[in-house]
Protein backbone atom coordinates (compact mmCIF):
# COMPACT_ATOMS: atom_id res chain seq x y z
CA UNK A 1 0.00 0.00 0.00
CA UNK A 2 1.16 3.54 -0.78
CA UNK A 3 0.38 6.56 1.38
CA UNK A 4 0.26 10.32 0.97
CA UNK A 5 0.95 12.36 4.08
CA UNK A 6 -0.69 15.66 5.06
CA UNK A 7 0.50 17.96 7.85
CA UNK A 8 -2.44 19.72 9.45
CA UNK A 9 -3.96 21.40 12.48
CA UNK A 10 -7.64 21.29 11.50
CA UNK A 11 -8.36 24.15 13.85
CA UNK A 12 -11.17 23.36 13.15
CA UNK A 13 -11.75 20.99 10.20
CA UNK A 14 -13.64 22.75 7.38
CA UNK A 15 -14.55 22.37 3.71
CA UNK A 16 -11.13 23.53 2.53
CA UNK A 17 -9.50 20.68 4.42
CA UNK A 18 -11.91 18.16 2.92
CA UNK A 19 -11.07 19.52 -0.54
CA UNK A 20 -7.34 19.16 0.14
CA UNK A 21 -7.70 15.51 1.18
CA UNK A 22 -9.72 14.74 -1.94
CA UNK A 23 -7.22 16.52 -4.20
CA UNK A 24 -4.21 14.84 -2.57
CA UNK A 25 -5.74 11.39 -3.06
CA UNK A 26 -6.66 12.19 -6.65
CA UNK A 27 -3.25 13.65 -7.54
CA UNK A 28 -1.30 10.71 -6.13
CA UNK A 29 -3.72 7.82 -6.49
CA UNK A 30 -2.56 6.82 -3.02
CA UNK A 31 -4.18 3.91 -1.22
CA UNK A 32 -4.10 5.72 2.10
CA UNK A 33 -4.20 9.33 3.32
CA UNK A 34 -2.21 9.79 6.54
CA UNK A 35 -2.74 13.04 8.43
CA UNK A 36 -0.30 14.18 11.11
CA UNK A 37 -2.18 16.72 13.20
CA UNK A 38 -1.26 19.04 16.05
CA UNK A 39 -2.98 17.96 19.25
CA UNK A 40 -4.54 20.29 21.80
CA UNK A 41 -1.99 23.11 21.32
CA UNK A 42 -1.14 24.46 17.90
CA UNK A 43 1.90 25.91 16.18
CA UNK A 44 1.17 29.61 16.70
CA UNK A 45 0.89 29.15 20.46
CA UNK A 46 -2.85 28.75 20.95
CA UNK A 47 -5.09 26.08 22.44
CA UNK A 48 -6.89 24.27 19.63
CA UNK A 49 -10.47 25.50 19.53
CA UNK A 50 -11.70 21.87 19.69
CA UNK A 51 -9.89 18.96 21.31
CA UNK A 52 -7.76 16.57 19.25
CA UNK A 53 -10.24 13.68 19.36
CA UNK A 54 -13.09 15.80 18.01
CA UNK A 55 -10.87 17.12 15.21
CA UNK A 56 -9.51 13.66 14.40
CA UNK A 57 -13.06 12.32 14.13
CA UNK A 58 -13.98 15.14 11.74
CA UNK A 59 -10.98 14.28 9.56
CA UNK A 60 -11.81 10.57 9.48
CA UNK A 61 -15.41 11.35 8.53
CA UNK A 62 -14.20 13.40 5.57
CA UNK A 63 -11.57 11.38 3.77
CA UNK A 64 -8.57 10.79 6.05
CA UNK A 65 -7.68 7.11 6.51
CA UNK A 66 -5.52 7.65 9.57
CA UNK A 67 -4.82 10.53 11.92
CA UNK A 68 -1.66 10.60 14.02
CA UNK A 69 -0.75 13.24 16.56
CA UNK A 70 2.23 15.53 16.18
CA UNK A 71 3.76 15.50 19.71
CA UNK A 72 2.99 18.75 21.50
CA UNK A 73 6.68 19.52 22.05
CA UNK A 74 7.11 19.33 18.26
CA UNK A 75 3.91 21.17 17.41
CA UNK A 76 4.23 24.36 19.48
CA UNK A 77 7.40 25.55 17.77
CA UNK A 78 8.54 28.04 15.10
CA UNK A 79 7.61 26.98 11.56
CA UNK A 80 10.98 25.43 10.70
CA UNK A 81 11.06 23.18 13.79
CA UNK A 82 7.37 22.32 13.45
CA UNK A 83 7.95 21.34 9.82
CA UNK A 84 11.08 19.32 10.54
CA UNK A 85 9.39 17.10 13.11
CA UNK A 86 6.19 16.61 11.12
CA UNK A 87 8.12 15.71 7.96
CA UNK A 88 10.40 13.33 9.90
CA UNK A 89 7.46 11.44 11.38
CA UNK A 90 5.59 11.13 8.07
CA UNK A 91 8.78 9.97 6.34
CA UNK A 92 9.41 7.41 9.08
CA UNK A 93 5.84 6.23 8.53
CA UNK A 94 6.79 5.39 4.95
CA UNK A 95 4.66 8.01 3.18
CA UNK A 96 5.58 8.22 -0.50
CA UNK A 97 4.13 11.70 -1.02
CA UNK A 98 3.78 14.83 1.08
CA UNK A 99 0.83 17.00 0.09
CA UNK A 100 0.11 20.52 1.34
CA UNK A 101 -1.96 23.57 0.55
CA UNK A 102 -0.22 26.43 -1.23
CA UNK A 103 -1.23 29.85 -2.47
CA UNK A 104 1.19 29.36 -5.39
CA UNK A 105 1.47 25.62 -6.15
CA UNK A 106 3.48 26.30 -9.32
CA UNK A 107 6.49 27.33 -7.21
CA UNK A 108 9.27 24.74 -7.40
CA UNK A 109 9.67 24.25 -3.66
CA UNK A 110 12.30 21.54 -4.13
CA UNK A 111 14.44 23.95 -6.13
CA UNK A 112 14.06 26.73 -3.55
CA UNK A 113 14.89 24.33 -0.72
CA UNK A 114 18.19 23.47 -2.40
CA UNK A 115 19.40 27.08 -2.70
CA UNK A 116 22.65 27.60 -0.74
CA UNK A 117 22.13 30.63 1.49
CA UNK A 118 25.43 30.35 3.38
CA UNK A 119 26.95 33.20 1.38
CA UNK A 120 23.80 35.31 1.66
CA UNK A 121 23.64 38.15 4.17
CA UNK A 122 20.70 37.51 6.48
CA UNK A 123 19.37 40.74 8.00
CA UNK A 124 18.98 41.04 11.76
CA UNK A 125 15.33 41.89 12.33
CA UNK A 126 14.16 41.02 15.82
CA UNK A 127 10.50 41.29 14.82
CA UNK A 128 10.88 38.17 12.66
CA UNK A 129 11.63 34.55 13.39
CA UNK A 130 14.74 32.89 12.00
CA UNK A 131 12.54 31.01 9.52
CA UNK A 132 11.09 34.31 8.29
CA UNK A 133 14.57 35.79 7.87
CA UNK A 134 15.64 32.76 5.82
CA UNK A 135 12.51 33.16 3.70
CA UNK A 136 13.28 36.84 3.05
CA UNK A 137 16.89 36.05 2.15
CA UNK A 138 15.65 33.39 -0.25
CA UNK A 139 13.28 35.87 -1.89
CA UNK A 140 16.10 38.39 -2.28
CA UNK A 141 18.35 35.71 -3.79
CA UNK A 142 15.93 34.03 -6.18
CA UNK A 143 13.26 36.66 -6.77
CA UNK A 144 10.59 34.12 -5.78
CA UNK A 145 8.04 35.49 -3.31
CA UNK A 146 7.19 32.89 -0.68
CA UNK A 147 5.61 35.23 1.85
CA UNK A 148 2.05 33.81 1.74
CA UNK A 149 1.31 31.76 4.90
CA UNK A 150 0.88 28.36 3.27
CA UNK A 151 3.81 28.95 0.92
CA UNK A 152 5.99 29.65 3.97
CA UNK A 153 5.04 26.31 5.50
CA UNK A 154 5.48 24.58 2.14
CA UNK A 155 9.03 25.92 1.87
CA UNK A 156 9.83 24.66 5.37
CA UNK A 157 8.41 21.24 4.49
CA UNK A 158 10.60 21.13 1.38
CA UNK A 159 13.69 22.16 3.33
CA UNK A 160 13.05 19.51 5.99
CA UNK A 161 12.43 16.87 3.34
CA UNK A 162 15.72 17.73 1.62
CA UNK A 163 17.91 18.24 4.71
CA UNK A 164 16.94 14.92 6.24
CA UNK A 165 17.42 13.11 2.94
CA UNK A 166 13.79 12.06 2.84
CA UNK A 167 12.48 10.99 -0.54
CA UNK A 168 8.83 12.04 -0.24
CA UNK A 169 7.48 13.58 -3.43
CA UNK A 170 5.97 17.03 -2.87
CA UNK A 171 2.38 17.54 -4.00
CA UNK A 172 1.21 21.18 -3.63
CA UNK A 173 -2.55 21.73 -3.78
CA UNK A 174 -3.91 25.13 -4.79
CA UNK A 175 -5.54 26.85 -1.84
CA UNK A 176 -9.07 27.95 -2.75
CA UNK A 177 -11.52 30.30 -1.09
CA UNK A 178 -10.66 32.84 1.60
CA UNK A 179 -7.14 33.88 2.50
CA UNK A 180 -5.40 32.17 5.42
CA UNK A 181 -5.87 34.98 7.97
CA UNK A 182 -9.22 36.41 6.78
CA UNK A 183 -11.36 37.24 9.81
CA UNK A 184 -14.71 37.46 8.02
CA UNK A 185 -16.64 34.51 6.65
CA UNK A 186 -16.44 34.34 2.86
CA UNK A 187 -20.18 34.34 2.25
CA UNK A 188 -19.72 34.02 -1.53
CA UNK A 189 -18.23 30.53 -1.37
CA UNK A 190 -18.14 27.29 0.57
CA UNK A 191 -14.55 27.66 1.81
CA UNK A 192 -13.77 30.15 4.56
CA UNK A 193 -10.54 30.62 6.51
CA UNK A 194 -9.96 28.75 9.75
CA UNK A 195 -9.51 32.14 11.46
CA UNK A 196 -12.98 33.32 10.43
CA UNK A 197 -14.53 29.97 11.35
CA UNK A 198 -12.97 30.09 14.82
CA UNK A 199 -14.37 33.59 15.29
CA UNK A 200 -17.80 32.39 14.13
CA UNK A 201 -17.72 29.45 16.55
CA UNK A 202 -16.94 31.77 19.45
CA UNK A 203 -19.77 34.09 18.33
CA UNK A 204 -22.23 31.21 17.82
CA UNK A 205 -22.81 32.40 14.26
CA UNK A 206 -25.61 30.69 12.34
CA UNK A 207 -23.76 31.32 9.06
CA UNK A 208 -21.12 28.81 10.13
CA UNK A 209 -22.81 25.62 8.91
CA UNK A 210 -22.25 26.16 5.18
CA UNK A 211 -18.47 26.26 5.64
CA UNK A 212 -18.26 22.93 7.47
CA UNK A 213 -18.75 19.39 6.08
CA UNK A 214 -22.25 17.95 6.38
CA UNK A 215 -21.02 15.35 8.86
CA UNK A 216 -20.01 18.00 11.42
CA UNK A 217 -21.57 17.58 14.84
CA UNK A 218 -22.69 21.13 15.55
CA UNK A 219 -23.23 20.27 19.22
CA UNK A 220 -19.55 19.34 19.51
CA UNK A 221 -18.63 22.90 18.53
CA UNK A 222 -20.05 24.08 21.86
CA UNK A 223 -17.07 22.47 23.62
CA UNK A 224 -14.77 25.14 22.19
CA UNK A 225 -11.98 26.81 24.12
CA UNK A 226 -9.68 29.79 23.63
CA UNK A 227 -6.81 31.47 25.45
CA UNK A 228 -9.14 33.44 27.71
CA UNK A 229 -10.28 30.14 29.26
CA UNK A 230 -6.69 29.42 30.28
CA UNK A 231 -5.95 32.98 31.42
CA UNK A 232 -6.54 32.31 35.18
CA UNK A 233 -4.11 29.35 35.02
CA UNK A 234 -1.44 31.35 33.19
CA UNK A 235 -1.90 34.30 35.53
CA UNK A 236 -1.52 32.07 38.60
CA UNK A 237 1.60 30.42 37.14
CA UNK A 238 3.34 33.74 36.46
CA UNK A 239 2.29 35.40 39.72
CA UNK A 240 3.49 32.49 41.87
CA UNK A 241 6.79 31.98 40.01
CA UNK A 242 9.93 33.86 40.89
CA UNK A 243 11.98 35.72 38.29
CA UNK A 244 14.58 32.95 38.49
CA UNK A 245 11.95 30.25 37.97
CA UNK A 246 10.56 32.07 34.93
CA UNK A 247 14.07 32.54 33.57
CA UNK A 248 14.42 28.75 33.32
CA UNK A 249 11.34 28.41 31.08
CA UNK A 250 12.09 27.23 27.54
CA UNK A 251 12.70 30.19 25.17
CA UNK A 252 12.52 32.74 27.99
CA UNK A 253 15.24 35.06 26.69
CA UNK A 254 16.40 38.68 26.77
CA UNK A 255 14.70 39.51 30.06
CA UNK A 256 11.21 38.54 28.94
CA UNK A 257 10.54 37.19 32.43
CA UNK A 258 10.64 40.79 33.72
CA UNK A 259 8.04 41.88 31.15
CA UNK A 260 5.78 39.01 32.16
CA UNK A 261 6.10 39.90 35.83
CA UNK A 262 5.61 43.61 35.13
CA UNK A 263 2.40 43.30 33.13
CA UNK A 264 0.72 40.32 34.80
CA UNK A 265 -0.61 42.61 37.54
CA UNK A 266 -1.93 45.22 35.10
CA UNK A 267 -3.74 42.92 32.66
CA UNK A 268 -7.36 41.90 33.18
CA UNK A 269 -7.57 39.45 30.27
CA UNK A 270 -5.31 37.34 28.11
CA UNK A 271 -5.69 39.64 25.11
CA UNK A 272 -4.77 42.65 27.21
CA UNK A 273 -1.74 40.84 28.64
CA UNK A 274 -0.57 39.85 25.15
CA UNK A 275 -0.86 43.46 23.94
CA UNK A 276 1.02 44.81 26.96
CA UNK A 277 3.91 42.35 26.62
CA UNK A 278 4.11 42.82 22.83
CA UNK A 279 6.90 44.96 21.42
CA UNK A 280 8.54 45.36 18.01
CA UNK A 281 11.09 42.77 19.05
CA UNK A 282 8.60 39.93 19.49
CA UNK A 283 5.86 38.63 17.21
CA UNK A 284 2.48 37.67 18.63
CA UNK A 285 3.12 34.02 17.71
CA UNK A 286 6.48 34.05 19.49
CA UNK A 287 4.88 35.40 22.67
CA UNK A 288 1.90 33.04 22.54
CA UNK A 289 4.25 30.07 22.23
CA UNK A 290 6.20 31.39 25.22
CA UNK A 291 2.96 31.57 27.22
CA UNK A 292 2.25 27.92 26.33
CA UNK A 293 5.75 26.95 27.51
CA UNK A 294 5.17 28.88 30.73
CA UNK A 295 1.73 27.38 31.37
CA UNK A 296 3.01 23.85 30.69
CA UNK A 297 6.27 24.48 32.59
CA UNK A 298 8.66 23.49 29.82
CA UNK A 299 12.24 24.03 30.96
CA UNK A 300 15.33 24.98 28.96
CA UNK A 301 16.98 21.65 29.78
CA UNK A 302 13.94 19.52 28.85
CA UNK A 303 14.24 17.09 25.94
CA UNK A 304 11.77 18.65 23.52
CA UNK A 305 12.82 16.75 20.42
CA UNK A 306 11.23 13.36 21.11
CA UNK A 307 9.42 11.88 18.12
CA UNK A 308 6.96 8.99 18.01
CA UNK A 309 3.84 7.93 16.14
CA UNK A 310 0.75 8.44 18.31
CA UNK A 311 -2.27 7.02 16.48
CA UNK A 312 -5.50 8.92 17.17
CA UNK A 313 -7.74 7.03 14.76
CA UNK A 314 -8.12 5.11 11.51
CA UNK A 315 -10.59 3.44 9.16
CA UNK A 316 -10.22 0.03 7.54
CA UNK A 317 -7.70 1.27 4.99
CA UNK A 318 -5.67 3.07 7.65
CA UNK A 319 -5.60 -0.01 9.87
CA UNK A 320 -4.43 -2.17 6.96
CA UNK A 321 -1.66 0.28 6.18
CA UNK A 322 -0.56 0.34 9.83
CA UNK A 323 -0.43 -3.47 9.94
CA UNK A 324 1.61 -3.55 6.72
CA UNK A 325 4.32 -1.09 7.74
CA UNK A 326 4.43 -1.21 11.55
CA UNK A 327 7.54 -3.42 11.66
CA UNK A 328 9.38 -1.09 9.27
CA UNK A 329 8.84 2.04 11.40
CA UNK A 330 11.85 2.88 13.56
CA UNK A 331 9.97 5.31 15.80
CA UNK A 332 7.75 3.99 18.61
CA UNK A 333 4.18 3.43 17.39
CA UNK A 334 1.73 4.13 20.22
CA UNK A 335 -1.93 3.18 20.17
CA UNK A 336 -2.68 3.18 23.90
CA UNK A 337 -1.25 5.07 26.85
CA UNK A 338 -0.31 3.23 29.99
CA UNK A 339 1.14 4.66 33.20
CA UNK A 340 4.73 3.99 32.12
CA UNK A 341 4.28 5.78 28.81
CA UNK A 342 2.45 8.71 30.38
CA UNK A 343 5.41 9.34 32.68
CA UNK A 344 8.12 8.97 30.02
CA UNK A 345 7.78 9.34 26.24
CA UNK A 346 4.32 10.92 26.33
CA UNK A 347 4.81 13.06 29.41
CA UNK A 348 4.52 16.38 27.56
CA UNK A 349 1.38 15.29 25.68
CA UNK A 350 -0.26 13.88 28.81
CA UNK A 351 0.41 16.95 30.94
CA UNK A 352 -0.74 19.33 28.20
CA UNK A 353 -3.86 17.18 27.76
CA UNK A 354 -4.66 17.33 31.46
CA UNK A 355 -4.40 21.11 31.44
CA UNK A 356 -6.68 21.21 28.40
CA UNK A 357 -9.28 18.85 29.88
CA UNK A 358 -9.45 21.05 32.98
CA UNK A 359 -11.23 23.51 30.69
CA UNK A 360 -13.33 21.36 28.34
CA UNK A 361 -13.92 18.46 30.79
CA UNK A 362 -13.32 15.79 28.13
CA UNK A 363 -10.68 13.12 28.94
CA UNK A 364 -7.77 13.44 26.54
CA UNK A 365 -5.27 10.64 27.18
CA UNK A 366 -5.83 8.32 30.12
CA UNK A 367 -7.21 5.00 28.83
CA UNK A 368 -7.88 6.37 25.34
CA UNK A 369 -7.53 4.09 22.32
CA UNK A 370 -7.66 5.05 18.62
CA UNK A 371 -10.96 6.05 17.09
CA UNK A 372 -12.25 3.47 14.63
CA UNK A 373 -14.25 4.90 11.76
C-alpha positions in Angstrom: 0.0 0.0 0.0 1.2 3.5 -0.8 0.4 6.6 1.4 0.3 10.3 1.0 1.0 12.4 4.1 -0.7 15.7 5.1 0.5 18.0 7.8 -2.4 19.7 9.5 -4.0 21.4 12.5 -7.6 21.3 11.5 -8.4 24.2 13.9 -11.2 23.4 13.1 -11.8 21.0 10.2 -13.6 22.8 7.4 -14.6 22.4 3.7 -11.1 23.5 2.5 -9.5 20.7 4.4 -11.9 18.2 2.9 -11.1 19.5 -0.5 -7.3 19.2 0.1 -7.7 15.5 1.2 -9.7 14.7 -1.9 -7.2 16.5 -4.2 -4.2 14.8 -2.6 -5.7 11.4 -3.1 -6.7 12.2 -6.7 -3.2 13.7 -7.5 -1.3 10.7 -6.1 -3.7 7.8 -6.5 -2.6 6.8 -3.0 -4.2 3.9 -1.2 -4.1 5.7 2.1 -4.2 9.3 3.3 -2.2 9.8 6.5 -2.7 13.0 8.4 -0.3 14.2 11.1 -2.2 16.7 13.2 -1.3 19.0 16.0 -3.0 18.0 19.2 -4.5 20.3 21.8 -2.0 23.1 21.3 -1.1 24.5 17.9 1.9 25.9 16.2 1.2 29.6 16.7 0.9 29.2 20.5 -2.8 28.8 21.0 -5.1 26.1 22.4 -6.9 24.3 19.6 -10.5 25.5 19.5 -11.7 21.9 19.7 -9.9 19.0 21.3 -7.8 16.6 19.3 -10.2 13.7 19.4 -13.1 15.8 18.0 -10.9 17.1 15.2 -9.5 13.7 14.4 -13.1 12.3 14.1 -14.0 15.1 11.7 -11.0 14.3 9.6 -11.8 10.6 9.5 -15.4 11.3 8.5 -14.2 13.4 5.6 -11.6 11.4 3.8 -8.6 10.8 6.1 -7.7 7.1 6.5 -5.5 7.6 9.6 -4.8 10.5 11.9 -1.7 10.6 14.0 -0.8 13.2 16.6 2.2 15.5 16.2 3.8 15.5 19.7 3.0 18.8 21.5 6.7 19.5 22.0 7.1 19.3 18.3 3.9 21.2 17.4 4.2 24.4 19.5 7.4 25.6 17.8 8.5 28.0 15.1 7.6 27.0 11.6 11.0 25.4 10.7 11.1 23.2 13.8 7.4 22.3 13.5 7.9 21.3 9.8 11.1 19.3 10.5 9.4 17.1 13.1 6.2 16.6 11.1 8.1 15.7 8.0 10.4 13.3 9.9 7.5 11.4 11.4 5.6 11.1 8.1 8.8 10.0 6.3 9.4 7.4 9.1 5.8 6.2 8.5 6.8 5.4 4.9 4.7 8.0 3.2 5.6 8.2 -0.5 4.1 11.7 -1.0 3.8 14.8 1.1 0.8 17.0 0.1 0.1 20.5 1.3 -2.0 23.6 0.5 -0.2 26.4 -1.2 -1.2 29.9 -2.5 1.2 29.4 -5.4 1.5 25.6 -6.2 3.5 26.3 -9.3 6.5 27.3 -7.2 9.3 24.7 -7.4 9.7 24.2 -3.7 12.3 21.5 -4.1 14.4 23.9 -6.1 14.1 26.7 -3.5 14.9 24.3 -0.7 18.2 23.5 -2.4 19.4 27.1 -2.7 22.6 27.6 -0.7 22.1 30.6 1.5 25.4 30.4 3.4 26.9 33.2 1.4 23.8 35.3 1.7 23.6 38.1 4.2 20.7 37.5 6.5 19.4 40.7 8.0 19.0 41.0 11.8 15.3 41.9 12.3 14.2 41.0 15.8 10.5 41.3 14.8 10.9 38.2 12.7 11.6 34.5 13.4 14.7 32.9 12.0 12.5 31.0 9.5 11.1 34.3 8.3 14.6 35.8 7.9 15.6 32.8 5.8 12.5 33.2 3.7 13.3 36.8 3.1 16.9 36.0 2.1 15.6 33.4 -0.2 13.3 35.9 -1.9 16.1 38.4 -2.3 18.3 35.7 -3.8 15.9 34.0 -6.2 13.3 36.7 -6.8 10.6 34.1 -5.8 8.0 35.5 -3.3 7.2 32.9 -0.7 5.6 35.2 1.9 2.1 33.8 1.7 1.3 31.8 4.9 0.9 28.4 3.3 3.8 28.9 0.9 6.0 29.7 4.0 5.0 26.3 5.5 5.5 24.6 2.1 9.0 25.9 1.9 9.8 24.7 5.4 8.4 21.2 4.5 10.6 21.1 1.4 13.7 22.2 3.3 13.0 19.5 6.0 12.4 16.9 3.3 15.7 17.7 1.6 17.9 18.2 4.7 16.9 14.9 6.2 17.4 13.1 2.9 13.8 12.1 2.8 12.5 11.0 -0.5 8.8 12.0 -0.2 7.5 13.6 -3.4 6.0 17.0 -2.9 2.4 17.5 -4.0 1.2 21.2 -3.6 -2.6 21.7 -3.8 -3.9 25.1 -4.8 -5.5 26.9 -1.8 -9.1 27.9 -2.8 -11.5 30.3 -1.1 -10.7 32.8 1.6 -7.1 33.9 2.5 -5.4 32.2 5.4 -5.9 35.0 8.0 -9.2 36.4 6.8 -11.4 37.2 9.8 -14.7 37.5 8.0 -16.6 34.5 6.7 -16.4 34.3 2.9 -20.2 34.3 2.3 -19.7 34.0 -1.5 -18.2 30.5 -1.4 -18.1 27.3 0.6 -14.6 27.7 1.8 -13.8 30.2 4.6 -10.5 30.6 6.5 -10.0 28.8 9.8 -9.5 32.1 11.5 -13.0 33.3 10.4 -14.5 30.0 11.4 -13.0 30.1 14.8 -14.4 33.6 15.3 -17.8 32.4 14.1 -17.7 29.4 16.6 -16.9 31.8 19.5 -19.8 34.1 18.3 -22.2 31.2 17.8 -22.8 32.4 14.3 -25.6 30.7 12.3 -23.8 31.3 9.1 -21.1 28.8 10.1 -22.8 25.6 8.9 -22.3 26.2 5.2 -18.5 26.3 5.6 -18.3 22.9 7.5 -18.8 19.4 6.1 -22.3 18.0 6.4 -21.0 15.3 8.9 -20.0 18.0 11.4 -21.6 17.6 14.8 -22.7 21.1 15.6 -23.2 20.3 19.2 -19.5 19.3 19.5 -18.6 22.9 18.5 -20.0 24.1 21.9 -17.1 22.5 23.6 -14.8 25.1 22.2 -12.0 26.8 24.1 -9.7 29.8 23.6 -6.8 31.5 25.5 -9.1 33.4 27.7 -10.3 30.1 29.3 -6.7 29.4 30.3 -6.0 33.0 31.4 -6.5 32.3 35.2 -4.1 29.4 35.0 -1.4 31.3 33.2 -1.9 34.3 35.5 -1.5 32.1 38.6 1.6 30.4 37.1 3.3 33.7 36.5 2.3 35.4 39.7 3.5 32.5 41.9 6.8 32.0 40.0 9.9 33.9 40.9 12.0 35.7 38.3 14.6 33.0 38.5 11.9 30.2 38.0 10.6 32.1 34.9 14.1 32.5 33.6 14.4 28.7 33.3 11.3 28.4 31.1 12.1 27.2 27.5 12.7 30.2 25.2 12.5 32.7 28.0 15.2 35.1 26.7 16.4 38.7 26.8 14.7 39.5 30.1 11.2 38.5 28.9 10.5 37.2 32.4 10.6 40.8 33.7 8.0 41.9 31.2 5.8 39.0 32.2 6.1 39.9 35.8 5.6 43.6 35.1 2.4 43.3 33.1 0.7 40.3 34.8 -0.6 42.6 37.5 -1.9 45.2 35.1 -3.7 42.9 32.7 -7.4 41.9 33.2 -7.6 39.4 30.3 -5.3 37.3 28.1 -5.7 39.6 25.1 -4.8 42.7 27.2 -1.7 40.8 28.6 -0.6 39.9 25.2 -0.9 43.5 23.9 1.0 44.8 27.0 3.9 42.3 26.6 4.1 42.8 22.8 6.9 45.0 21.4 8.5 45.4 18.0 11.1 42.8 19.1 8.6 39.9 19.5 5.9 38.6 17.2 2.5 37.7 18.6 3.1 34.0 17.7 6.5 34.0 19.5 4.9 35.4 22.7 1.9 33.0 22.5 4.2 30.1 22.2 6.2 31.4 25.2 3.0 31.6 27.2 2.3 27.9 26.3 5.8 26.9 27.5 5.2 28.9 30.7 1.7 27.4 31.4 3.0 23.8 30.7 6.3 24.5 32.6 8.7 23.5 29.8 12.2 24.0 31.0 15.3 25.0 29.0 17.0 21.6 29.8 13.9 19.5 28.8 14.2 17.1 25.9 11.8 18.7 23.5 12.8 16.7 20.4 11.2 13.4 21.1 9.4 11.9 18.1 7.0 9.0 18.0 3.8 7.9 16.1 0.7 8.4 18.3 -2.3 7.0 16.5 -5.5 8.9 17.2 -7.7 7.0 14.8 -8.1 5.1 11.5 -10.6 3.4 9.2 -10.2 0.0 7.5 -7.7 1.3 5.0 -5.7 3.1 7.6 -5.6 0.0 9.9 -4.4 -2.2 7.0 -1.7 0.3 6.2 -0.6 0.3 9.8 -0.4 -3.5 9.9 1.6 -3.5 6.7 4.3 -1.1 7.7 4.4 -1.2 11.6 7.5 -3.4 11.7 9.4 -1.1 9.3 8.8 2.0 11.4 11.9 2.9 13.6 10.0 5.3 15.8 7.8 4.0 18.6 4.2 3.4 17.4 1.7 4.1 20.2 -1.9 3.2 20.2 -2.7 3.2 23.9 -1.2 5.1 26.8 -0.3 3.2 30.0 1.1 4.7 33.2 4.7 4.0 32.1 4.3 5.8 28.8 2.5 8.7 30.4 5.4 9.3 32.7 8.1 9.0 30.0 7.8 9.3 26.2 4.3 10.9 26.3 4.8 13.1 29.4 4.5 16.4 27.6 1.4 15.3 25.7 -0.3 13.9 28.8 0.4 16.9 30.9 -0.7 19.3 28.2 -3.9 17.2 27.8 -4.7 17.3 31.5 -4.4 21.1 31.4 -6.7 21.2 28.4 -9.3 18.9 29.9 -9.5 21.1 33.0 -11.2 23.5 30.7 -13.3 21.4 28.3 -13.9 18.5 30.8 -13.3 15.8 28.1 -10.7 13.1 28.9 -7.8 13.4 26.5 -5.3 10.6 27.2 -5.8 8.3 30.1 -7.2 5.0 28.8 -7.9 6.4 25.3 -7.5 4.1 22.3 -7.7 5.0 18.6 -11.0 6.1 17.1 -12.2 3.5 14.6 -14.3 4.9 11.8 
